[in-house]
């Protein structure tokens, strides 16, 4: 249960002192690449305990993660067009092959498939409000491989969400 703190959990409140938006980002009503920013905290988080830990990024030159088991925790909507209920929900899925998004029509994956990827699950889906959450590998390391960007409005299991990859991938754009 991600909504009830465990014994010993301590909330860490920090101020954001600066925001660095990706230089390639252009605001759009549609899904677009480079929709990511880095926040600088006034005081670093305390990562010495068991409740807050850093997640690694992919090693430089890592291959495209097609077929990887992944997970994401988000506070997004539970139903289309509904109001989020405040619970932290878990998505468990599999990364699609490069340049594939399970039929989810979008411009991002086709044009930017070296840095954009899709993932889906038979039992859950990302939804509006989950954007910005980290997509991590389901292994013990929980490596952050991407950031949630967009999802079909249905929020239904088996739909494919779009993610923007993090790190320096060796994969190149596939021609469609």
C-alpha angles and dihedrals in degrees: 000000000000093000100064115066115235120236107281096024111142124196115229115205117193136173120235110233099182142007123210113194119201107267092229095055118119118179113243139162087231129065110281137177125254094037095150137105137188118229122206114211122217090226123021119247116257103249096173096095133067097255101062120038136159119251117217125239122231116280112260111274094020114165122250104281098233110165095014117146107238142177139198133188116210144164094218129129120300093207133027113278091356126127114260109252095216097252122132107237129198125225118196114188151139127254114245122233114277114284091013125110103170094257095309100145111226141135097227103070096043095047100034106027093143089066103022126069139171133221135184142183136207091222108033145018140197116252141188108306095037093089112123095028116129119252105216134185113261092231125099093271094058091206112198105236101165147355122242112253112165144349137190112273093244094074086206126151113261092034116122123241124206120235133183112228121236127209131031108305122193090212118110131208114282115221113239 
